[in-house]
Amino acid sequence: MVDEEVAPEGSTADQVGSIGRKAGRGLRWSLLGNFFLKLGSFGIGLILARLLTPDDFGVYALALAVTALLMHVNDFGMIAAGVQWRGRFEEMAPTGSTIALVFSVLGYGVVWILAPAFASMANTPDAAPVVRLLALVIVVDGVTAMRVSALQRRFEQDRLTIAIMAGWSANAVLAVPLAFAGAGAYSFAGGQVFGSIVTGVFVFKAGHLPIGFAFDKAIALKLLAFGVPLAASLGVESILLNADYIIIGNALGSAAVGYYLLAFNISSWVPGLIGTAVRFVSIAGFSRLAERNARELEEGVRRSVPLLVTAILPIAVVMATLATPLIAFLYGDQWGPSAAVLRILAVLMIVRMVTSFALRFSHQAGACR
């Protein structure tokens, strides 16, 4: 049996406030880390956009689409299931680690085999080796899954932020020289894989969990009962979000995918900065509220949604209005075709963030017991 946590006495407002303070600290650290990460990634993007061609961006976009899908499903929801776990985390972690690593390795094997077929379907045969290289990040993710879960569960976003920033620095150190050397799409992929390894090392050390793998059937069934539906829903979301790269590549070629990727990256600045930070703390924060009762969870959501919409709506309007001069000033005239796409994606950005928030809330209404 898994021991249940006993909710402390006190009013609903006091209990929500206590968890809110912890989540708020985690959110501040996540926002700070994401700000510097996005600022740094923005700088790298400016450099690479002037060194590489739209075709290079297109090849990378196709590899990124495959990797993004796998990153949502490769651990079978073990990170979120670990955050939700109602008993002692240390008892669950070895089984969770085994599940995450096994399915990550299997997922990479499938990618290795199917990469040529995927590249041909997207009318970009050169993408196959880049897909195989970039997909290595899912193996790193499988190794560190339970440690990421532990950091999020304890609201230790400061440690997670440091790890992510270290990985970004490693990415920049490798990607920019590779681009100058003419490595093309490999500069993106190589830098990202190296960065994920560095981040993984930091997370592995900061997680403070014993190194060990095991398989307890009872624990595994409880983890999978929560994680599989979550992974499936995120997988469907990822397919809908990334299928456009394949469709555009098949119909228009890799250069068009490159223009689309640039516009999508700009439209993702706000979801990347605010949305990622919210995601890091919402799973832990809402799950702690759900442990107490549904009323407290609803109260937490009621306070959060208006703040989210108020923060992103003005930014979306400005982004759509200034799309053409923004792209021309930052990236150069060769990227002009991205502006028309950005106007549409700026509006969809609001829908994406609210929908993603609603999805997180629906996950927290469940429990991994």
C-alpha positions in Angstrom: 0.0 0.0 0.0 1.1 3.6 -0.6 0.8 5.8 2.3 -1.6 8.7 1.8 -0.6 12.2 2.8 -2.8 13.8 5.5 -4.0 17.3 4.7 -3.1 19.7 7.4 -5.8 21.6 9.2 -6.6 25.2 8.2 -8.9 27.1 6.0 -9.1 26.5 2.3 -7.6 30.0 1.6 -4.7 29.3 4.0 -3.9 25.9 2.4 -4.1 27.3 -1.1 -1.9 30.2 -0.1 0.8 27.9 1.4 1.1 25.9 -1.8 0.7 29.1 -3.8 3.8 30.6 -2.1 5.9 27.5 -2.9 4.6 27.4 -6.5 5.2 31.2 -6.8 8.8 30.8 -5.8 9.2 28.0 -8.4 7.4 30.1 -11.0 9.8 33.1 -10.4 12.8 30.9 -10.9 11.3 29.3 -14.0 10.5 32.7 -15.4 14.0 33.9 -14.7 15.6 30.9 -16.2 13.4 30.9 -19.2 14.0 34.6 -19.8 17.8 34.1 -20.0 17.3 30.9 -22.0 15.1 32.5 -24.5 17.3 35.6 -24.7 20.3 33.4 -25.4 18.4 31.2 -27.9 17.2 34.4 -29.6 20.8 35.5 -30.0 21.9 32.1 -31.4 18.9 32.2 -33.8 19.9 35.6 -35.1 23.4 34.3 -35.8 22.3 31.0 -37.4 19.6 32.7 -39.5 22.3 34.7 -41.2 24.7 31.8 -41.6 22.3 29.1 -42.7 19.7 28.8 -45.5 16.0 28.2 -45.2 16.7 24.7 -46.5 18.9 24.1 -43.5 16.2 25.3 -41.2 13.7 23.1 -43.0 15.8 20.0 -42.5 16.2 20.8 -38.8 12.5 21.5 -38.5 11.6 18.0 -39.7 14.0 16.4 -37.3 12.7 18.6 -34.5 9.1 17.5 -35.3 10.0 13.8 -34.7 11.9 14.6 -31.6 9.2 16.8 -30.2 6.7 14.0 -30.6 8.9 11.5 -28.9 9.8 13.9 -26.0 6.1 13.9 -25.2 5.6 10.2 -25.1 9.0 8.5 -24.6 8.8 8.4 -20.8 5.2 7.2 -20.8 4.2 10.1 -18.6 6.6 9.0 -15.8 7.7 12.6 -15.0 4.2 13.8 -14.4 3.2 10.5 -12.7 6.2 11.0 -10.3 5.1 14.5 -9.4 1.6 13.2 -8.8 2.7 10.2 -6.7 1.0 10.3 -3.3 3.4 8.1 -1.3 7.2 8.1 -0.7 8.9 9.2 -3.9 12.0 7.1 -3.2 10.0 3.9 -3.2 8.5 4.6 -6.6 11.6 6.1 -8.4 13.5 2.9 -9.3 10.4 1.5 -11.1 9.6 4.8 -12.7 13.3 5.1 -13.9 13.1 1.7 -15.5 9.9 2.4 -17.4 11.2 5.7 -18.6 14.6 4.4 -19.8 13.2 1.3 -21.5 10.6 3.1 -23.5 13.1 5.9 -24.4 15.6 3.4 -25.8 12.9 1.5 -27.6 11.6 4.8 -29.0 15.0 5.8 -30.3 15.3 2.4 -32.0 12.1 3.0 -33.8 13.3 6.4 -34.9 16.6 5.0 -36.2 14.7 2.4 -38.3 12.0 4.7 -39.7 14.0 7.9 -40.2 14.6 7.3 -43.9 11.0 6.6 -44.6 9.9 9.7 -42.6 12.4 11.9 -44.5 11.1 10.6 -47.8 7.5 11.2 -46.8 8.4 14.8 -46.1 10.2 15.1 -49.5 13.5 15.8 -47.7 15.8 12.7 -47.9 18.7 14.6 -46.4 16.8 14.9 -43.1 17.2 11.2 -42.1 20.7 11.4 -40.5 19.8 14.6 -38.8 16.6 13.0 -37.3 18.8 10.1 -36.0 21.2 12.5 -34.4 18.7 14.8 -32.8 16.5 12.0 -31.5 19.4 11.0 -29.1 18.0 13.7 -26.7 15.1 11.3 -25.8 17.5 8.8 -24.4 19.0 11.4 -22.2 15.5 12.4 -21.2 14.8 8.8 -20.2 17.8 8.6 -18.0 17.0 11.8 -16.1 13.2 11.5 -16.0 12.7 10.7 -12.3 15.2 13.3 -11.3 13.4 16.0 -13.2 10.2 14.7 -11.5 11.8 15.0 -8.1 12.9 18.6 -8.7 9.5 19.6 -10.0 7.7 17.8 -7.1 9.9 19.7 -4.5 9.4 23.1 -6.4 13.2 23.2 -6.8 13.0 25.1 -10.1 16.2 26.9 -9.2 18.2 23.7 -9.6 16.3 22.8 -12.8 16.9 26.3 -14.2 20.6 26.2 -13.6 20.8 22.8 -15.3 18.8 24.1 -18.3 21.0 27.2 -18.6 24.1 25.1 -18.4 22.8 23.0 -21.3 22.0 26.1 -23.3 25.5 27.4 -22.9 26.9 24.1 -24.1 24.5 24.2 -27.1 25.8 27.6 -28.1 29.4 26.7 -27.7 29.0 23.9 -30.2 26.3 25.1 -32.6 27.7 28.4 -33.7 31.2 27.1 -34.6 29.6 24.3 -36.5 27.5 26.8 -38.5 30.5 28.8 -39.3 32.2 25.6 -40.5 29.4 24.9 -42.9 27.7 22.0 -41.0 24.2 23.2 -42.0 21.4 21.5 -40.1 23.9 19.4 -38.2 24.9 22.6 -36.3 21.4 22.7 -34.8 21.2 19.0 -34.0 24.7 18.6 -32.7 24.4 21.6 -30.4 21.1 20.5 -29.0 22.3 16.9 -28.3 25.4 18.2 -26.5 23.3 20.7 -24.6 20.9 18.0 -23.5 23.7 15.8 -22.2 25.1 18.7 -20.1 21.7 19.5 -18.7 21.2 15.8 -18.0 24.4 15.7 -15.9 23.4 18.7 -13.9 19.9 17.3 -13.3 21.2 13.9 -12.4 23.4 15.4 -9.7 20.7 17.8 -8.4 18.0 15.2 -8.2 19.5 13.6 -5.1 18.2 10.2 -5.8 20.1 6.9 -5.5 21.1 5.4 -8.8 19.0 2.3 -9.3 16.5 0.5 -11.4 13.9 -1.9 -10.4 10.5 -3.1 -11.4 7.6 -3.4 -8.9 4.5 -4.6 -10.7 2.1 -2.9 -8.3 3.9 0.5 -8.5 4.3 0.1 -12.3 0.6 -0.4 -12.8 -0.3 2.7 -10.8 2.3 4.8 -12.7 1.2 3.5 -16.1 -2.5 4.0 -15.2 -1.8 7.7 -14.8 1.1 8.1 -17.3 -0.2 6.2 -20.4 -3.4 8.4 -20.9 -1.3 11.5 -20.2 1.4 10.4 -22.8 -1.3 9.5 -25.3 -3.0 12.9 -25.0 0.3 14.8 -25.2 1.2 12.6 -28.2 -2.0 13.5 -30.0 -1.3 17.2 -29.2 2.2 16.9 -30.5 1.1 15.3 -33.7 -1.4 18.1 -34.3 1.3 20.6 -33.5 4.1 19.1 -35.7 2.3 17.4 -38.6 2.3 20.7 -40.4 6.1 20.4 -41.0 5.6 17.1 -42.8 2.7 18.4 -44.8 4.5 21.6 -45.8 7.7 19.7 -46.6 5.9 17.2 -48.8 4.0 19.9 -50.7 6.4 22.8 -50.9 9.9 21.6 -50.0 12.3 22.2 -47.2 12.8 25.9 -47.8 9.1 26.5 -47.1 9.4 24.5 -43.9 12.3 26.8 -43.0 10.2 29.9 -43.3 7.4 28.3 -41.3 9.9 27.2 -38.6 11.2 30.8 -38.2 7.6 32.1 -37.9 6.7 29.4 -35.5 9.7 30.0 -33.3 8.8 33.7 -33.0 5.2 32.9 -32.1 6.6 30.5 -29.5 8.6 33.1 -27.6 5.7 33.8 -25.2 4.6 30.2 -24.8 8.3 29.3 -24.3 8.9 31.9 -21.7 5.6 32.0 -19.8 4.0 28.7 -20.8 7.1 26.6 -19.9 7.5 28.3 -16.5 3.8 27.7 -15.8 4.1 24.1 -16.8 7.0 23.5 -14.5 5.0 24.6 -11.4 1.4 23.8 -12.4 1.8 20.0 -12.3 3.2 20.1 -8.8 1.1 23.0 -7.6 -2.2 21.7 -8.8 -1.5 18.1 -7.8 -0.8 19.3 -4.2 -4.2 21.1 -4.3 -5.9 18.1 -5.7 -4.6 16.0 -2.8 -6.7 18.1 -0.5 -10.0 18.4 -2.3 -11.5 19.5 -5.6 -12.7 22.8 -4.3 -9.1 24.0 -3.6 -8.0 22.8 -7.1 -10.8 24.8 -8.7 -9.9 27.9 -6.6 -6.3 27.7 -7.8 -7.4 27.4 -11.5 -9.9 30.3 -11.1 -7.1 32.6 -9.9 -4.7 31.5 -12.6 -6.7 31.7 -15.9 -7.4 35.5 -15.9 -3.7 36.2 -15.2 -2.6 34.0 -18.1 -4.9 35.6 -20.6 -4.1 39.2 -19.5 -0.4 38.5 -19.9 -0.5 37.1 -23.4 -3.2 39.0 -25.3 -1.5 42.3 -25.7 1.7 40.6 -26.8 -0.1 38.6 -29.5 -1.7 41.8 -30.9 1.6 43.6 -31.2 3.3 40.5 -32.7 0.7 40.2 -35.4 0.7 43.9 -36.2 4.4 44.3 -36.5 5.2 40.9 -38.1 6.8 42.2 -41.4 9.1 44.9 -39.9 10.0 42.6 -37.0 11.3 39.8 -39.2 13.0 42.1 -41.6 14.9 43.9 -38.9 15.9 40.9 -36.9 16.6 38.2 -39.5 17.0 40.0 -42.9 15.0 40.4 -46.0 15.6 36.7 -47.1 13.1 35.7 -44.3 10.3 38.0 -45.5 7.9 35.2 -46.4 7.7 34.2 -42.7 5.8 37.4 -41.9 2.4 36.3 -43.3 2.7 33.0 -41.4 3.5 34.8 -38.2 0.3 36.9 -38.3 -1.7 33.8 -38.1 0.4 32.0 -35.6 0.3 35.0 -33.2 -3.4 34.6 -32.9 -3.1 30.9 -32.5 -0.6 31.4 -29.7 -3.4 32.5 -27.4 -5.4 29.4 -28.2 -2.4 27.2 -27.7 -1.6 28.5 -24.3 -5.1 28.4 -22.9 -5.7 25.0 -24.3 -2.4 23.7 -22.9 -3.3 25.2 -19.5 -6.7 23.5 -19.6 -5.0 20.2 -20.5 -2.6 20.5 -17.5 -5.6 21.2 -15.2 -7.4 18.1 -16.4 -4.3 16.1 -15.6 -4.2 17.4 -12.1 -7.8 16.4 -11.5 -6.5 12.8 -11.5 -4.2 11.2 -9.1 -1.4 8.6 -9.2 -2.1 6.5 -6.0 
